[in-house]
């Protein structure tokens, strides 16, 4: 049964919309690269500019802040109240004697906090970045948590006596650790042991000085931003800190300008990166409020820019889609972050550098990756996901990506991390089991997609309106001489999604021979599948009793096993639909239809 896309155009029933006031009718110019947003530091006077310049050169902050008196006694100047909530379950686990990280329980007594310890990335980030402080604080009163927090802190300090040595002193870990200690200081400095409090203060001051000198040596810009936020917080909350704060504000604004695109999306194109950056700025804003200083306008403007792109990746169940290493972070966790940010806005409607097209149609949400993958210098868990899509309706996810590469090392084994980043782990077309962009170790990406062309417009017919998105990428051009072009059409009643995947010769002369292809559709959790007798149709029985039909116009469908990673790092067995065969080097097209029945 063929499902030609041009059937909607028969008899003139469908035409391109000429409604220029509707953003869905806008022709979006092809995106070739990711540009950056530029910000300027706060306007300061000559004396403060000199202070910042001198501090950058290494003049002590106490000399610049108060040149005619001895340095102030080391202490905290204020108590911070952050609106961000921790994970209560993880905090309760800590009080019971073990870490709970992405579903894995690890006894505290058996963990090695030293630089030589071999930890998976999730454990490394939590143990050395001290994010456990926020979780612990969410689990009970200060009195209930102090004993656990001091035990963990002492274990860490005893295992890391040397400043700057090893993995614990990556700029990102040191930045998060210092910021968390400053924000959650009552948990680690409320005990009766004065010597312990002084030791903690000394380590915080030493960490701030180390970051002053090393912040630009971070592995990537997000790690550098974590360092700058910690330096700024130390400048606010430790004595004689004004020179340090001025120094940090300028550095942070520069780093933000290099890492955030002009539409507010981070250049790693990762929802997790977006979430981390929002959380860092929320905590930093709380530090400014604690000392009754205004939060710089550039940082507030950045928060307002960061939230809409993140919301554009929400599904009909309120959770996030699985993109660039992220799992399906649930509605509750996302809602708490947005509430803490204080930003009230709508999802981004016209993405450019962020690159994820979103179509909302009466209970249906379509997300479509229509931009080049992140550059290697920005990618942390980079995925070859170009032209993949996800689709949800009425609180149920019908088509998904596997997701969760960033959670590998918890319940998700590290050995499958690269597989979760592959093109085959996404709902898109794959040639010869090759990734559209090379997937490298340590989360990086290599050669592949360099250019994505995009056209989005509104279509009208007597049956109603629909949104049509057409995009193509050149990731298979050099290897197979073919460009992958995908067309998706979603009716505005949300009940019908038509698709066509085309392979178009990229050179003037088409190559001879054939290449294996596989068109994959990973099916969301909780959906029961039924394969039609002719093997060209598949029924979707949803948990709410509704029924959808998938029909292939380009060959038989097979059902295979797959996995889907939720926002807590748990792997769920799911299934995937696969259309596969041999495609001519001269090109080909494969059409399909997903429609709600009844």
C-alpha positions as CSV (number, residue, x, y, z in Angstrom):
1,X,0.0,0.0,0.0
2,X,1.7,3.2,-1.1
3,X,1.3,6.4,0.9
4,X,2.5,9.1,-1.5
5,X,3.1,12.5,0.1
6,X,1.8,14.3,-2.9
7,X,-1.6,12.7,-2.5
8,X,-2.6,15.8,-0.4
9,X,-1.9,17.9,-3.4
10,X,-4.2,16.1,-5.8
11,X,-7.0,18.2,-7.3
12,X,-5.5,21.3,-5.8
13,X,-6.8,20.4,-2.3
14,X,-3.5,21.5,-0.6
15,X,-1.5,24.6,-1.1
16,X,1.3,26.5,0.6
17,X,0.0,29.0,3.1
18,X,0.5,32.7,2.4
19,X,-0.2,33.7,6.0
20,X,3.0,35.5,6.8
21,X,1.9,36.3,10.3
22,X,1.9,32.7,11.3
23,X,5.5,31.5,12.3
24,X,4.7,28.1,10.9
25,X,4.3,29.6,7.5
26,X,7.7,31.2,7.6
27,X,10.4,29.9,5.3
28,X,13.4,29.4,7.6
29,X,16.7,30.0,5.9
30,X,19.1,27.0,5.9
31,X,21.2,26.8,9.0
32,X,24.9,26.1,8.2
33,X,26.6,26.7,11.5
34,X,26.0,27.7,15.1
35,X,26.5,31.3,15.9
36,X,26.9,32.8,19.4
37,X,25.2,35.4,21.5
38,X,27.4,38.3,22.6
39,X,27.1,40.0,26.0
40,X,28.8,42.9,27.7
41,X,30.0,43.1,31.3
42,X,28.2,45.4,33.7
43,X,29.0,49.1,33.3
44,X,31.6,50.0,35.9
45,X,33.7,53.0,36.7
46,X,37.5,53.5,36.2
47,X,38.4,52.5,39.8
48,X,36.5,49.2,39.4
49,X,38.0,48.5,36.0
50,X,41.5,49.0,37.5
51,X,40.5,46.7,40.4
52,X,39.4,44.0,38.0
53,X,42.5,44.4,35.8
54,X,44.9,44.3,38.8
55,X,43.2,41.2,40.3
56,X,43.5,39.4,36.9
57,X,47.3,40.2,37.1
58,X,47.5,38.5,40.5
59,X,47.2,41.4,43.0
60,X,45.5,40.0,46.2
61,X,41.9,40.9,46.6
62,X,42.4,42.1,50.2
63,X,45.1,44.6,48.9
64,X,42.7,46.0,46.3
65,X,39.5,46.0,48.4
66,X,41.1,47.5,51.6
67,X,44.7,48.6,50.9
68,X,45.2,50.3,54.3
69,X,44.2,47.5,56.7
70,X,45.1,43.9,57.3
71,X,43.1,41.2,55.5
72,X,39.7,40.5,57.0
73,X,39.2,37.3,59.0
74,X,38.0,34.4,56.8
75,X,34.3,33.8,57.3
76,X,31.1,33.5,55.4
77,X,29.3,36.8,54.9
78,X,25.8,35.5,54.4
79,X,23.6,32.4,54.3
80,X,22.3,31.5,50.8
81,X,18.7,30.2,50.2
82,X,18.6,28.5,46.8
83,X,15.2,27.8,45.3
84,X,16.5,24.6,43.7
85,X,15.3,21.4,45.2
86,X,17.3,18.3,45.6
87,X,16.3,14.6,45.1
88,X,14.8,13.6,48.5
89,X,15.1,9.9,47.7
90,X,18.8,10.2,47.0
91,X,19.2,12.3,50.2
92,X,17.4,9.6,52.3
93,X,19.7,7.0,50.8
94,X,22.8,9.0,51.9
95,X,21.4,9.2,55.5
96,X,20.9,5.4,55.3
97,X,24.6,5.0,54.4
98,X,24.9,4.8,50.6
99,X,24.9,6.9,47.4
100,X,21.9,6.4,45.0
101,X,23.1,7.5,41.6
102,X,20.9,6.7,38.5
103,X,19.4,3.8,40.3
104,X,22.7,2.3,41.6
105,X,23.2,2.0,45.3
106,X,26.8,2.2,46.5
107,X,27.8,2.0,50.2
108,X,29.6,5.1,51.4
109,X,32.0,3.0,53.4
110,X,33.2,1.2,50.3
111,X,33.8,4.2,48.1
112,X,37.2,5.6,47.2
113,X,37.2,9.4,47.1
114,X,40.8,9.7,46.1
115,X,42.2,11.0,42.8
116,X,43.3,7.4,41.8
117,X,39.8,6.0,42.1
118,X,38.2,4.6,39.0
119,X,34.7,6.0,39.0
120,X,32.1,6.1,36.2
121,X,31.2,9.6,35.0
122,X,27.9,9.9,37.0
123,X,29.6,8.9,40.2
124,X,32.6,11.2,39.5
125,X,30.3,14.2,39.0
126,X,28.2,13.6,42.2
127,X,31.1,12.7,44.5
128,X,33.6,15.3,43.5
129,X,31.1,18.0,42.5
130,X,29.2,17.7,45.9
131,X,25.7,17.8,44.3
132,X,24.9,15.3,47.0
133,X,24.7,18.3,49.4
134,X,21.5,19.5,47.7
135,X,19.9,16.0,47.8
136,X,20.8,15.6,51.5
137,X,19.3,19.0,52.3
138,X,16.0,17.9,50.7
139,X,15.8,14.8,52.9
140,X,15.2,16.4,56.3
141,X,16.1,19.1,58.7
142,X,19.6,20.5,59.1
143,X,20.0,18.6,62.4
144,X,19.1,15.3,60.8
145,X,21.6,15.8,58.0
146,X,24.7,17.3,59.6
147,X,26.2,14.0,60.8
148,X,26.0,12.5,57.3
149,X,27.3,15.7,55.5
150,X,30.3,16.0,57.8
151,X,31.1,12.3,57.4
152,X,31.1,12.6,53.6
153,X,33.1,15.9,53.7
154,X,35.7,14.5,56.0
155,X,36.1,11.4,53.9
156,X,36.6,13.6,50.8
157,X,39.1,16.0,52.5
158,X,41.2,13.1,53.9
159,X,41.3,11.4,50.5
160,X,42.3,14.7,48.7
161,X,44.9,16.5,50.8
162,X,46.7,17.9,47.8
163,X,45.2,20.9,46.0
164,X,44.9,20.5,42.3
165,X,45.7,16.8,42.0
166,X,43.8,14.5,39.7
167,X,40.2,14.2,38.6
168,X,38.7,15.8,41.7
169,X,40.4,19.0,40.6
170,X,39.0,19.2,37.1
171,X,37.8,22.8,36.8
172,X,34.2,21.7,36.4
173,X,34.2,19.5,39.6
174,X,36.0,22.1,41.6
175,X,33.6,24.8,40.5
176,X,30.5,22.7,41.3
177,X,32.1,21.7,44.6
178,X,32.9,25.2,45.7
179,X,29.5,26.6,44.6
180,X,27.6,23.8,46.4
181,X,29.7,24.3,49.6
182,X,28.9,28.0,49.6
183,X,25.2,27.6,48.8
184,X,24.7,24.7,51.3
185,X,27.2,25.9,53.9
186,X,24.8,25.4,56.9
187,X,24.9,21.6,56.2
188,X,28.7,21.4,56.6
189,X,29.5,24.3,59.0
190,X,26.8,24.0,61.7
191,X,28.5,21.4,63.9
192,X,30.1,22.1,67.3
193,X,33.7,21.4,66.0
194,X,35.3,24.9,65.5
195,X,38.4,23.3,64.0
196,X,36.3,21.5,61.4
197,X,34.6,24.8,60.4
198,X,37.9,26.5,60.0
199,X,39.3,23.7,57.9
200,X,36.2,23.8,55.6
201,X,36.6,27.6,55.2
202,X,40.3,27.2,54.4
203,X,39.5,24.6,51.7
204,X,36.9,26.9,50.2
205,X,39.3,29.8,50.1
206,X,42.0,27.6,48.6
207,X,39.6,26.3,46.0
208,X,38.6,29.8,45.0
209,X,42.3,30.8,44.6
210,X,43.0,27.7,42.6
211,X,40.0,28.4,40.3
212,X,41.2,32.0,39.8
213,X,44.3,30.7,38.2
214,X,43.0,27.6,36.4
215,X,39.4,28.4,35.3
216,X,40.4,28.8,31.7
217,X,41.9,25.3,31.7
218,X,38.5,23.6,31.8
219,X,37.8,20.7,29.5
220,X,35.0,22.6,27.8
221,X,33.0,25.8,28.1
222,X,30.3,24.4,30.4
223,X,33.0,23.3,32.8
224,X,34.5,26.8,32.6
225,X,31.1,28.4,33.3
226,X,30.8,26.3,36.4
227,X,34.2,27.6,37.5
228,X,33.3,31.2,36.8
229,X,30.0,30.9,38.8
230,X,31.9,29.5,41.7
231,X,34.5,32.3,41.6
232,X,31.7,34.9,41.5
233,X,30.0,33.2,44.4
234,X,33.2,33.2,46.4
235,X,33.6,36.9,45.6
236,X,30.2,37.6,47.0
237,X,30.4,35.4,50.1
238,X,34.0,35.5,51.3
239,X,35.6,38.7,52.7
240,X,37.4,41.3,50.5
241,X,35.7,39.7,47.5
242,X,34.8,42.6,45.3
243,X,37.8,42.4,43.0
244,X,37.2,38.7,42.6
245,X,33.5,39.3,41.8
246,X,34.3,41.9,39.2
247,X,36.9,39.5,37.6
248,X,34.4,36.7,37.6
249,X,31.5,38.7,36.2
250,X,33.6,39.6,33.1
251,X,34.8,36.1,32.6
252,X,31.4,34.5,33.0
253,X,29.8,36.9,30.6
254,X,32.4,36.1,28.0
255,X,32.1,32.4,28.5
256,X,28.2,32.6,28.2
257,X,28.5,34.5,25.0
258,X,30.7,31.8,23.6
259,X,28.5,28.9,24.7
260,X,24.9,30.1,24.1
261,X,23.5,30.6,20.6
262,X,21.5,33.7,19.7
263,X,18.2,31.8,20.2
264,X,19.2,30.8,23.8
265,X,20.2,27.2,23.1
266,X,23.6,25.9,24.3
267,X,26.0,24.9,21.6
268,X,26.2,21.4,22.9
269,X,22.5,21.1,21.8
270,X,22.0,19.0,24.9
271,X,19.0,19.4,27.2
272,X,21.2,18.3,30.1
273,X,23.7,21.1,29.3
274,X,20.8,23.6,29.2
275,X,19.5,22.3,32.6
276,X,22.9,22.5,34.2
277,X,23.5,26.1,33.0
278,X,20.1,27.2,34.2
279,X,20.8,25.6,37.6
280,X,24.2,27.3,37.9
281,X,22.7,30.7,37.2
282,X,19.8,30.2,39.6
283,X,22.3,29.3,42.4
284,X,24.5,32.3,41.5
285,X,21.5,34.6,41.6
286,X,20.7,33.3,45.1
287,X,24.2,34.2,46.2
288,X,23.7,37.8,45.0
289,X,20.4,38.0,46.8
290,X,22.0,36.7,50.0
291,X,24.4,39.7,50.1
292,X,21.7,42.1,48.8
293,X,23.4,42.9,45.5
294,X,21.5,43.1,42.2
295,X,21.9,40.2,39.9
296,X,23.7,41.6,36.7
297,X,21.2,42.3,33.9
298,X,23.2,40.2,31.5
299,X,22.8,37.1,33.7
300,X,19.1,37.7,34.2
301,X,18.7,38.2,30.4
302,X,20.5,34.9,29.9
303,X,18.2,33.0,32.2
304,X,15.2,34.4,30.3
305,X,16.9,33.2,27.0
306,X,17.7,29.7,28.3
307,X,14.2,28.6,29.4
308,X,12.2,28.7,26.0
309,X,14.6,26.4,24.1
310,X,14.4,23.8,26.9
311,X,10.6,24.0,27.0
312,X,10.5,23.4,23.2
313,X,11.7,19.8,23.9
314,X,8.7,19.0,26.2
315,X,6.3,16.3,25.1
316,X,2.6,15.9,25.7
317,X,3.4,14.2,29.1
318,X,5.3,17.3,30.2
319,X,8.7,15.6,30.2
320,X,11.7,16.1,27.9
321,X,12.6,14.3,24.7
322,X,15.8,12.2,24.4
323,X,18.4,14.3,22.6
324,X,22.2,14.5,22.7
325,X,22.6,12.1,25.6
326,X,19.7,13.1,27.7
327,X,17.1,10.7,29.0
328,X,13.4,11.4,29.3
329,X,13.5,13.8,32.2
330,X,10.1,13.8,33.8
331,X,7.6,16.7,34.2
332,X,8.1,17.0,38.0
333,X,11.9,17.4,37.8
334,X,11.6,19.9,34.9
335,X,8.8,21.8,36.6
336,X,10.9,22.4,39.8
337,X,13.8,23.8,37.7
338,X,11.6,26.2,35.8
339,X,9.8,27.3,38.9
340,X,13.2,28.0,40.6
341,X,14.3,30.0,37.6
342,X,11.4,32.4,38.0
343,X,11.0,32.6,34.2
344,X,7.5,32.5,32.8
345,X,7.5,31.9,29.1
346,X,6.4,29.7,26.3
347,X,8.4,27.1,24.3
348,X,10.7,28.5,21.6
349,X,8.7,28.7,18.4
350,X,11.4,29.6,15.9
351,X,14.6,27.7,16.6
352,X,17.7,28.5,14.6
353,X,20.9,27.5,16.3
354,X,19.2,25.3,18.8
355,X,17.9,23.3,15.8
356,X,15.0,21.4,17.2
357,X,11.8,22.0,15.3
358,X,8.6,21.7,17.4
359,X,5.1,21.3,16.2
360,X,2.2,21.3,18.6
361,X,-1.2,20.1,17.3
362,X,-4.1,19.5,19.6
363,X,-2.5,17.1,22.0
364,X,0.2,15.9,19.6
365,X,3.9,17.1,19.8
366,X,6.4,16.6,17.1
367,X,10.1,17.2,17.8
368,X,12.5,17.1,14.8
369,X,16.3,17.5,14.9
370,X,17.1,19.8,11.9
371,X,20.6,21.1,12.7
372,X,24.1,19.9,12.4
373,X,25.4,18.0,15.5
374,X,27.4,19.9,18.1
375,X,31.1,20.6,17.4
376,X,33.5,18.3,19.1
377,X,34.7,21.0,21.5
378,X,31.1,21.4,22.8
379,X,29.8,17.8,22.7
380,X,29.9,15.8,25.9
381,X,27.6,12.9,24.9
382,X,27.3,13.9,21.3
383,X,24.8,11.9,19.2
384,X,24.5,11.3,15.5
385,X,20.8,12.2,15.6
386,X,20.4,14.5,12.6
387,X,16.9,14.2,11.1
388,X,15.6,12.0,13.9
389,X,12.2,12.8,15.4
390,X,10.1,12.1,18.4
391,X,6.3,12.1,18.5
392,X,3.8,12.1,21.4
393,X,0.0,12.4,21.8
394,X,-2.2,12.8,24.8
395,X,0.5,12.1,27.4
396,X,1.9,9.0,25.5
397,X,5.2,8.8,23.6
398,X,4.6,7.0,20.3
399,X,8.0,7.5,18.6
400,X,11.1,8.1,20.7
401,X,14.9,7.9,20.6
402,X,16.8,5.6,22.9
403,X,18.5,8.4,24.8
404,X,20.4,8.2,28.1
405,X,24.0,8.1,26.9
406,X,24.9,10.6,29.6
407,X,23.6,8.3,32.3
408,X,25.9,5.4,31.4
409,X,27.7,4.3,34.5
410,X,24.6,4.0,36.6
411,X,22.1,1.3,35.8
412,X,22.9,1.8,32.1
413,X,26.2,-0.1,31.5
414,X,29.2,2.0,30.2
415,X,29.7,-0.5,27.4
416,X,26.5,0.6,25.6
417,X,27.2,4.3,25.8
418,X,28.5,4.6,22.3
419,X,25.6,2.5,21.0
420,X,23.1,4.9,22.5
421,X,24.8,7.8,20.7
422,X,24.6,6.1,17.3
423,X,22.3,7.0,14.5
424,X,20.6,3.6,14.9
425,X,19.5,4.5,18.4
426,X,17.4,7.3,17.0
427,X,14.3,7.3,14.9
428,X,15.9,8.1,11.5
429,X,17.3,6.5,8.4
430,X,20.7,4.8,8.6
431,X,22.9,3.7,5.6
432,X,25.0,0.5,5.9
433,X,24.9,0.6,9.7
434,X,27.1,3.8,9.6
435,X,26.5,6.9,11.7
436,X,25.6,10.0,9.9
437,X,28.3,11.7,12.0
438,X,31.2,9.7,13.5
439,X,30.7,8.8,17.1
440,X,34.1,9.0,19.0
441,X,35.1,8.2,22.5
442,X,34.6,10.5,25.5
443,X,31.4,11.9,24.1
444,X,33.0,13.6,21.1
445,X,31.9,13.6,17.5
446,X,33.9,13.4,14.3
447,X,33.3,14.0,10.6
448,X,29.9,13.7,9.1
449,X,27.0,16.1,8.9
450,X,28.2,19.6,8.1
451,X,25.2,21.2,6.5
452,X,21.4,20.9,7.1
453,X,18.9,22.6,4.9
454,X,15.5,23.4,6.3
455,X,12.1,24.5,5.0
456,X,9.0,24.8,7.2
457,X,5.6,26.0,6.1
458,X,1.9,25.8,6.7
459,X,-0.3,23.9,4.3
460,X,-4.0,24.3,3.8
461,X,-6.7,22.1,2.2
462,X,-10.4,21.5,2.4
463,X,-9.8,18.9,5.1
464,X,-7.9,21.4,7.3
465,X,-4.4,22.6,7.7
466,X,-1.0,20.9,8.3
467,X,2.6,21.8,9.1
468,X,5.2,20.6,6.6
469,X,8.8,20.4,7.5
470,X,11.5,19.4,5.0
471,X,15.1,19.0,6.0
472,X,18.2,17.3,4.5
473,X,21.7,16.5,5.6
474,X,25.0,15.7,3.9
475,X,26.4,13.2,6.4
476,X,26.4,10.3,4.0
477,X,27.5,12.3,1.0
478,X,31.3,11.6,1.1
479,X,30.9,7.9,1.8
480,X,27.9,6.9,-0.3
481,X,27.3,9.9,-2.6
482,X,23.7,10.3,-1.1
483,X,21.9,13.1,0.7
484,X,19.2,12.1,3.2
485,X,16.1,14.3,2.9
486,X,13.1,13.9,5.3
487,X,9.7,15.4,4.9
488,X,7.2,15.3,7.8
489,X,3.6,16.6,7.6
490,X,1.5,16.8,10.8
491,X,-2.1,17.7,10.5
492,X,-3.3,20.4,12.8
493,X,-5.8,18.1,14.5
494,X,-2.8,16.0,15.6
495,X,-4.2,12.7,14.4
496,X,-2.0,12.1,11.3
497,X,1.7,12.3,10.7
498,X,2.9,11.6,7.2
499,X,6.6,11.1,6.4
500,X,8.8,10.5,3.4
501,X,12.5,9.7,3.5
502,X,14.4,10.3,0.3
503,X,18.0,9.5,-0.8
504,X,19.2,12.0,-3.4
505,X,22.5,11.7,-5.3
506,X,24.9,14.3,-4.0
507,X,27.1,14.5,-7.1
508,X,26.4,15.4,-10.7
509,X,26.8,11.8,-11.7
510,X,25.1,9.2,-9.6
511,X,27.2,6.2,-8.4
512,X,26.4,2.7,-9.4
513,X,25.4,-0.2,-7.2
514,X,23.3,-0.4,-4.0
515,X,23.7,0.3,-0.3
516,X,21.9,-1.2,2.6
517,X,19.5,1.1,4.4
518,X,17.4,0.8,7.6
519,X,14.6,3.2,8.6
520,X,14.0,2.9,12.3
521,X,11.1,4.0,14.5
522,X,11.7,3.3,18.2
523,X,8.3,2.9,19.9
524,X,7.6,4.5,23.3
525,X,7.1,2.5,26.5
526,X,3.8,0.9,27.3
527,X,2.6,0.5,23.7
528,X,1.5,-2.9,22.4
529,X,2.3,-3.6,18.7
530,X,0.4,-5.8,16.3
531,X,1.9,-6.6,12.9
532,X,-0.5,-6.9,10.0
533,X,-0.6,-10.0,7.8
534,X,0.8,-8.2,4.8
535,X,3.7,-7.0,7.1
536,X,3.2,-3.4,5.8
537,X,1.1,-2.2,8.7
538,X,1.5,-2.1,12.5
539,X,-1.1,-1.4,15.1
540,X,-0.3,0.7,18.2
541,X,-2.5,-0.1,21.2
542,X,-1.9,2.7,23.8
543,X,-2.4,2.4,27.5
544,X,-5.4,4.8,27.4
545,X,-7.2,2.5,25.0
546,X,-6.6,4.6,21.9
547,X,-5.3,2.9,18.7
548,X,-2.9,4.2,16.1
549,X,-1.9,2.6,12.7
550,X,1.5,2.7,11.1
551,X,1.5,2.0,7.4
552,X,4.6,1.5,5.2
553,X,4.4,2.6,1.6
554,X,7.9,1.2,0.9
555,X,8.2,-2.4,1.8
556,X,7.6,-4.7,4.7
557,X,8.0,-3.8,8.4
558,X,9.8,-5.9,11.0
559,X,9.6,-5.5,14.8
560,X,12.9,-5.7,16.8
561,X,13.9,-5.1,20.4
562,X,15.2,-1.8,21.6
563,X,15.7,0.2,24.9
564,X,14.6,3.5,26.2
565,X,16.2,5.4,29.1
566,X,14.1,7.5,31.4
567,X,15.1,10.6,33.3
568,X,16.3,8.6,36.3
569,X,18.7,6.6,34.2
570,X,16.7,3.4,34.2
571,X,16.6,1.3,31.0
572,X,13.2,0.1,29.8
573,X,12.8,-2.6,27.1
574,X,10.8,-1.3,24.2
575,X,10.4,-2.3,20.5
576,X,11.3,-0.7,17.2
577,X,9.9,-0.8,13.7
578,X,12.4,-1.3,11.0
579,X,12.1,-0.9,7.2
580,X,15.2,-2.2,5.6
581,X,16.6,-3.2,2.2
582,X,19.0,-2.1,-0.5
583,X,18.8,1.4,-1.9
584,X,20.1,2.4,-5.3
585,X,23.1,4.7,-5.4
586,X,21.0,6.7,-7.9
587,X,18.5,7.5,-5.1
588,X,15.2,6.3,-3.6
589,X,12.2,7.2,-1.5
590,X,10.4,5.6,1.4
591,X,7.0,6.8,2.5
592,X,5.0,6.0,5.6
593,X,2.0,7.1,7.6
594,X,1.1,7.2,11.3
595,X,-2.6,7.8,12.0
596,X,-4.9,7.7,14.9
597,X,-7.9,5.4,14.3
598,X,-11.5,5.9,15.4
